[in-house]
Amino acid sequence: MNIKPIFITLLLFYTTSVSLAQVNLKKTFGDAEKQTDFLLREVEKANTGRTELQSPRTLQAGELKLVPSRDWTSGFFSGELWYLYEYTRDEKWKQAAELYMTPLEKEKTNATTHDMGFKIYCSYGNAFRLTKTPAYKEIILQSATTLCKRFNATAGVLRSWDHNRDKWDYPVIIDNMMNLELLFVATQLSGDSSFHRIAVAHANTTLKNHFRADNSSYHVVDYDTATGNVRKKNTHQGYTHGSTWARGQAWAVYGFTMCYRFTNNPLYLHQAEKAADFMLNHSRMPKDLVPYWDYDAPLIPNEERDASAAAILASGLFELSKYSKKGKEYKIKAGKILVALTQNYRSPVGENKGFILLHSTGSKPAKSEIDVPINYADYFYLEALLRSR
């Protein structure tokens, strides 16, 4: 009898269990609740006198930075509150989530942004998933309809940005993969396949043009809408046009994994695996698997980490582990990231205005949000914790 395969399987199972066991979900969510209680009090004070309830985004010079609904990160905080409700089933989190979600409804007709998924699906999408409230379904469908207005059939992609027209004609960023979930869900909820077709077209075009031979991702690809050809490939938040921006690579892992969930297209699964393997096996990936903000940043190891990229990667890996033949390996790595974030990147309870994770990097080239807490890091961290179950 060949016991080697059995031994390896048992070893992988044991290693996975040990890695995840180090994150005590009850205590970690308990700490997250305490931090969020603190954050809610700070946000309430900071909102005094404002005409619209705004959501916390980050700390700026140690002070709380709030953002209105038009900001691309505006949906993450209510999403965090929905995740706390999902874990605890405590009505206070549901009520808080609904409160901070309400100002976002008007974004359902805002066609000037591609970030409809981040704003609406992270908030109203989670809300509908957990409550099945019919009004939330209608907001999701209207938001998807609005997002589709940004689709160019010749290029086969949804336009990302309207700004910096002197730099780009029709820019598409790797982040935009994350907004496709809104479209896939819209088809499920409505039976209208046009949403699904646009999502697939965007994913296919991104798959074709956004990756280098080593499966690292470009941040921005610019298209000629008259021909559909690529005009140029560069970066906006990474170190150089040829470098690999860590959060963008994490968006790719998460985004193509999610696309596989809705389509069962093996090309998406394989691309998610290849993008993940690039991150996990890179010589410049730190041992704790919390990446530097860019894999090619010149001063590594004296460069800032990006806890948000790690949280996104961990959440994506937990889902990828369900579909991939390398599932056990990905689950072990996701668990290792959660252990690192939980042990070494969390704020002490009662500090940092109530944010959960520290040490994220928003845009170092713009000298913006460097080594600070950011709401999307907290959102994907809580999602990864839930997925770890």
C-alpha positions as CSV (number, residue, x, y, z in Angstrom):
1,M,0.0,0.0,0.0
2,N,1.3,3.4,-1.0
3,I,0.8,5.6,2.1
4,K,2.7,8.6,0.8
5,P,-0.4,10.3,-0.8
6,I,-2.4,9.7,2.4
7,F,0.4,11.1,4.5
8,I,0.6,14.2,2.3
9,T,-3.1,14.8,2.5
10,L,-3.2,14.4,6.2
11,L,-0.2,16.8,6.5
12,L,-1.9,19.4,4.4
13,F,-5.1,19.1,6.4
14,Y,-3.2,19.4,9.7
15,T,-1.2,22.4,8.5
16,T,-4.4,24.1,7.3
17,S,-6.1,23.5,10.6
18,V,-3.1,24.7,12.6
19,S,-2.9,27.9,10.5
20,L,-6.5,28.8,10.8
21,A,-6.8,27.8,14.4
22,Q,-4.4,30.6,15.3
23,V,-7.1,33.1,14.3
24,N,-9.8,32.9,17.0
25,L,-12.8,34.0,15.1
26,K,-14.9,34.7,18.2
27,K,-12.3,36.9,19.8
28,T,-11.3,38.6,16.5
29,F,-14.8,39.5,15.6
30,G,-15.3,40.6,19.2
31,D,-12.4,43.0,18.9
32,A,-13.7,44.2,15.5
33,E,-17.1,44.9,17.2
34,K,-15.4,47.0,19.9
35,Q,-13.3,48.9,17.3
36,T,-16.4,49.5,15.2
37,D,-18.3,50.8,18.1
38,F,-15.5,53.2,18.7
39,L,-15.4,54.2,15.1
40,L,-19.2,54.8,15.0
41,R,-18.8,57.3,17.9
42,E,-16.0,59.0,16.1
43,V,-17.9,59.2,12.8
44,E,-21.0,60.5,14.5
45,K,-18.9,63.4,16.0
46,A,-17.2,64.1,12.7
47,N,-20.6,64.2,10.9
48,T,-21.9,66.9,13.1
49,G,-23.2,69.8,10.9
50,R,-23.0,67.9,7.6
51,T,-25.9,67.8,5.3
52,E,-25.2,64.2,4.2
53,L,-24.1,61.3,6.4
54,Q,-20.6,60.5,5.3
55,S,-18.6,57.3,5.8
56,P,-15.1,56.8,7.2
57,R,-12.3,56.2,4.7
58,T,-9.0,56.6,6.4
59,L,-6.9,58.6,8.8
60,Q,-5.3,61.8,7.5
61,A,-2.6,63.3,9.7
62,G,-4.2,61.2,12.5
63,E,-7.6,62.6,11.9
64,L,-10.7,60.9,10.6
65,K,-11.3,61.4,6.9
66,L,-15.0,61.0,5.9
67,V,-16.2,60.7,2.3
68,P,-19.6,61.3,0.6
69,S,-21.4,58.8,-1.5
70,R,-19.7,59.8,-4.7
71,D,-16.3,58.6,-3.4
72,W,-15.3,55.2,-4.7
73,T,-14.8,53.8,-1.2
74,S,-18.2,55.0,0.2
75,G,-19.8,51.5,0.2
76,F,-17.2,49.7,2.2
77,F,-18.2,50.9,5.7
78,S,-21.8,49.8,5.4
79,G,-20.4,46.5,4.0
80,E,-18.3,46.0,7.1
81,L,-21.3,46.6,9.2
82,W,-23.3,44.0,7.2
83,Y,-20.4,41.5,7.8
84,L,-20.5,42.1,11.5
85,Y,-24.3,41.5,11.4
86,E,-23.7,38.3,9.3
87,Y,-21.4,36.9,12.0
88,T,-23.2,38.1,15.1
89,R,-26.8,38.5,14.0
90,D,-26.9,41.4,16.3
91,E,-29.6,43.8,15.1
92,K,-27.6,46.9,16.1
93,W,-25.2,46.1,13.2
94,K,-28.0,45.7,10.8
95,Q,-29.5,49.1,11.8
96,A,-26.1,50.8,11.6
97,A,-25.5,49.2,8.1
98,E,-28.9,50.5,6.9
99,L,-28.1,53.9,8.2
100,Y,-24.8,54.3,6.5
101,M,-26.1,52.6,3.3
102,T,-29.0,54.9,2.8
103,P,-27.0,57.9,1.3
104,L,-25.6,55.6,-1.3
105,E,-28.9,54.9,-3.0
106,K,-28.6,58.0,-5.2
107,E,-25.5,56.6,-6.7
108,K,-27.6,54.0,-8.6
109,T,-28.0,56.6,-11.5
110,N,-24.5,58.0,-11.4
111,A,-23.0,57.0,-14.8
112,T,-19.8,59.0,-14.3
113,T,-18.1,56.2,-12.4
114,H,-17.1,52.5,-12.9
115,D,-17.0,51.9,-9.2
116,M,-20.7,51.0,-9.0
117,G,-19.8,47.5,-7.7
118,F,-17.7,48.8,-4.9
119,K,-20.3,51.4,-3.9
120,I,-23.5,49.5,-4.4
121,Y,-22.7,45.8,-4.3
122,C,-20.5,45.9,-1.2
123,S,-23.4,47.7,0.5
124,Y,-26.8,46.9,-1.1
125,G,-25.5,43.6,-2.5
126,N,-24.6,42.3,1.0
127,A,-27.8,43.8,2.3
128,F,-30.0,41.9,-0.2
129,R,-28.0,38.7,0.3
130,L,-28.7,38.8,4.0
131,T,-32.2,40.3,4.1
132,K,-33.8,39.7,0.7
133,T,-35.5,43.1,0.9
134,P,-37.2,43.7,-2.5
135,A,-36.2,47.4,-2.5
136,Y,-32.5,46.5,-2.4
137,K,-32.9,44.3,-5.4
138,E,-34.3,47.2,-7.4
139,I,-31.4,49.4,-6.4
140,I,-28.9,46.6,-7.5
141,L,-30.7,46.3,-10.9
142,Q,-30.8,50.1,-11.5
143,S,-27.1,50.3,-10.6
144,A,-26.2,47.6,-13.0
145,T,-28.2,49.3,-15.8
146,T,-26.3,52.5,-15.1
147,L,-22.9,50.8,-15.1
148,C,-23.6,49.2,-18.5
149,K,-23.7,52.7,-20.0
150,R,-20.0,52.7,-19.7
151,F,-19.5,49.7,-21.9
152,N,-17.9,50.1,-25.4
153,A,-18.8,47.2,-27.6
154,T,-15.9,47.8,-30.1
155,A,-13.3,47.7,-27.3
156,G,-15.3,45.1,-25.3
157,V,-14.7,46.8,-22.0
158,L,-16.3,49.1,-19.4
159,R,-14.6,52.4,-19.2
160,S,-12.9,53.0,-15.8
161,W,-12.0,56.7,-15.5
162,D,-13.3,59.9,-17.0
163,H,-10.4,62.0,-15.6
164,N,-6.9,62.6,-17.1
165,R,-8.1,62.7,-20.7
166,D,-4.8,64.1,-21.6
167,K,-3.2,60.8,-20.6
168,W,-5.8,58.2,-21.8
169,D,-8.5,57.8,-24.4
170,Y,-10.4,54.9,-22.9
171,P,-8.6,53.7,-19.8
172,V,-9.5,50.4,-18.1
173,I,-7.9,49.5,-14.8
174,I,-7.5,46.0,-13.4
175,D,-9.6,47.1,-10.4
176,N,-12.6,47.1,-12.7
177,M,-12.8,43.3,-12.5
178,M,-14.3,43.8,-9.1
179,N,-17.4,45.6,-10.4
180,L,-18.4,42.7,-12.6
181,E,-20.0,40.9,-9.7
182,L,-22.8,43.5,-9.7
183,L,-23.5,42.6,-13.4
184,F,-23.5,38.9,-12.9
185,V,-25.8,39.2,-9.9
186,A,-28.1,41.5,-11.9
187,T,-28.6,38.7,-14.5
188,Q,-29.4,36.2,-11.7
189,L,-31.9,38.6,-10.1
190,S,-33.6,39.8,-13.4
191,G,-33.1,37.0,-15.9
192,D,-31.7,39.6,-18.3
193,S,-28.6,38.1,-19.8
194,S,-27.3,41.4,-21.2
195,F,-25.6,42.1,-17.9
196,H,-23.9,38.8,-18.0
197,R,-22.7,39.2,-21.5
198,I,-21.1,42.6,-20.8
199,A,-19.4,41.2,-17.7
200,V,-18.0,38.3,-19.8
201,A,-16.9,40.6,-22.6
202,H,-15.0,42.8,-20.1
203,A,-13.4,39.8,-18.4
204,N,-12.3,38.3,-21.7
205,T,-10.8,41.5,-23.0
206,T,-9.0,42.0,-19.7
207,L,-7.7,38.5,-19.8
208,K,-6.3,39.1,-23.2
209,N,-4.6,42.5,-22.6
210,H,-3.9,43.1,-19.0
211,F,-1.3,40.4,-18.2
212,R,2.3,40.0,-19.0
213,A,4.0,36.7,-19.9
214,D,4.9,36.1,-16.2
215,N,1.2,36.6,-15.3
216,S,1.8,39.9,-13.5
217,S,-0.8,42.6,-14.3
218,Y,-0.7,46.0,-15.8
219,H,-2.7,48.6,-13.8
220,V,-4.0,50.6,-16.8
221,V,-4.7,49.6,-20.3
222,D,-5.8,52.3,-22.7
223,Y,-8.1,51.4,-25.7
224,D,-8.8,53.0,-29.1
225,T,-12.6,52.8,-29.2
226,A,-12.7,53.2,-33.0
227,T,-10.7,50.0,-33.6
228,G,-10.7,48.3,-30.2
229,N,-6.9,48.1,-30.3
230,V,-4.7,48.8,-27.2
231,R,-3.1,52.2,-27.3
232,K,-0.8,51.7,-24.3
233,K,-0.3,49.9,-21.1
234,N,0.9,51.7,-17.9
235,T,0.3,52.4,-14.3
236,H,-1.2,55.1,-12.1
237,Q,-0.7,53.8,-8.6
238,G,2.3,51.4,-9.1
239,Y,6.0,52.2,-9.2
240,T,6.5,52.1,-12.9
241,H,4.6,51.2,-16.1
242,G,6.4,47.8,-16.1
243,S,6.1,47.1,-12.4
244,T,3.5,45.0,-10.5
245,W,1.3,47.0,-8.2
246,A,0.4,44.6,-5.4
247,R,-3.2,45.6,-4.9
248,G,-3.9,45.5,-8.6
249,Q,-2.6,41.9,-8.7
250,A,-4.8,41.0,-5.8
251,W,-7.8,42.5,-7.6
252,A,-6.9,40.2,-10.5
253,V,-6.9,37.1,-8.2
254,Y,-10.1,38.0,-6.6
255,G,-11.8,39.2,-9.8
256,F,-11.1,36.2,-12.0
257,T,-12.0,33.8,-9.2
258,M,-15.4,35.5,-8.9
259,C,-15.9,35.4,-12.6
260,Y,-15.3,31.6,-12.5
261,R,-18.0,31.3,-9.9
262,F,-20.6,32.8,-12.2
263,T,-19.4,31.2,-15.5
264,N,-17.5,28.0,-14.8
265,N,-15.1,29.2,-17.6
266,P,-11.8,27.3,-16.9
267,L,-9.8,30.2,-18.5
268,Y,-10.9,32.4,-15.6
269,L,-9.9,29.8,-13.0
270,H,-6.5,29.3,-14.6
271,Q,-5.9,33.0,-14.8
272,A,-6.8,33.4,-11.1
273,E,-4.4,30.6,-10.2
274,K,-1.6,32.1,-12.3
275,A,-2.1,35.6,-10.8
276,A,-2.2,34.1,-7.3
277,D,1.0,32.0,-7.9
278,F,2.8,35.1,-9.1
279,M,2.1,36.8,-5.8
280,L,2.6,33.9,-3.5
281,N,5.8,32.6,-5.1
282,H,7.5,35.9,-5.9
283,S,11.0,36.3,-4.6
284,R,10.0,39.6,-3.1
285,M,6.9,38.4,-1.3
286,P,7.6,38.6,2.5
287,K,7.5,35.5,4.6
288,D,4.2,36.6,6.2
289,L,2.6,37.0,2.8
290,V,1.7,40.7,3.3
291,P,3.1,42.2,0.2
292,Y,5.1,45.4,-0.3
293,W,2.9,48.0,-2.1
294,D,4.7,47.2,-5.4
295,Y,6.7,44.1,-6.2
296,D,9.3,46.2,-8.0
297,A,9.5,49.1,-5.5
298,P,13.2,50.1,-5.4
299,L,13.9,50.1,-1.7
300,I,12.5,46.7,-0.7
301,P,12.8,45.6,2.1
302,N,12.5,49.2,3.3
303,E,9.2,49.9,1.5
304,E,5.7,50.1,2.9
305,R,3.5,47.0,3.0
306,D,-0.1,47.0,1.8
307,A,-2.4,45.2,4.3
308,S,-5.3,45.9,2.0
309,A,-3.7,43.9,-0.8
310,A,-3.1,41.1,1.7
311,A,-6.7,41.1,2.9
312,I,-8.0,41.1,-0.7
313,L,-5.7,38.3,-1.6
314,A,-6.7,36.2,1.4
315,S,-10.4,36.6,0.7
316,G,-9.8,35.7,-3.0
317,L,-7.7,32.6,-2.1
318,F,-10.3,31.3,0.3
319,E,-12.8,31.2,-2.6
320,L,-10.2,30.0,-5.1
321,S,-9.4,27.1,-2.8
322,K,-13.0,25.8,-3.4
323,Y,-12.5,25.5,-7.2
324,S,-8.8,24.8,-7.7
325,K,-6.9,21.5,-7.7
326,K,-4.4,23.4,-5.6
327,G,-7.2,24.2,-3.1
328,K,-5.4,23.0,0.0
329,E,-2.3,25.0,-0.8
330,Y,-4.3,28.2,-1.4
331,K,-6.3,27.7,1.8
332,I,-3.1,27.3,3.8
333,K,-1.7,30.5,2.3
334,A,-4.9,32.4,3.0
335,G,-4.8,31.2,6.6
336,K,-1.2,32.3,6.9
337,I,-2.2,35.8,5.7
338,L,-5.0,36.0,8.2
339,V,-2.7,35.0,11.0
340,A,-0.2,37.7,10.0
341,L,-2.9,40.4,9.7
342,T,-4.5,39.4,12.9
343,Q,-1.3,39.2,15.0
344,N,0.7,42.0,13.5
345,Y,-1.4,44.4,11.5
346,R,-4.4,45.1,13.7
347,S,-4.9,48.2,15.7
348,P,-5.1,47.9,19.4
349,V,-8.7,48.2,20.6
350,G,-9.6,51.8,21.3
351,E,-6.9,53.3,19.0
352,N,-6.7,54.7,15.5
353,K,-10.2,56.1,15.6
354,G,-11.6,52.6,15.4
355,F,-10.2,51.2,12.2
356,I,-9.3,47.5,12.3
357,L,-6.2,47.1,10.2
358,L,-3.1,49.3,10.0
359,H,-0.3,49.6,7.4
360,S,-2.2,49.9,4.1
361,T,-0.9,51.9,1.1
362,G,-3.4,53.7,-1.1
363,S,-1.3,55.5,-3.8
364,K,2.4,56.0,-3.0
365,P,3.2,57.8,-6.3
366,A,0.5,60.4,-5.4
367,K,1.9,60.5,-1.8
368,S,-1.6,59.6,-0.7
369,E,-2.7,57.3,2.1
370,I,0.7,55.8,2.8
371,D,1.0,53.4,5.8
372,V,-2.5,54.1,7.2
373,P,-5.7,52.3,7.9
374,I,-8.1,52.2,5.0
375,N,-11.8,51.1,5.0
376,Y,-11.4,48.6,2.1
377,A,-8.7,46.8,4.0
378,D,-11.1,46.3,6.9
379,Y,-13.9,45.2,4.6
380,F,-11.9,42.5,2.9
381,Y,-10.3,41.4,6.1
382,L,-13.8,40.8,7.7
383,E,-14.9,39.0,4.5
384,A,-11.8,36.8,4.6
385,L,-12.5,35.9,8.2
386,L,-16.0,34.9,7.3
387,R,-14.8,32.9,4.3
388,S,-12.3,31.1,6.5
389,R,-15.1,29.3,8.2
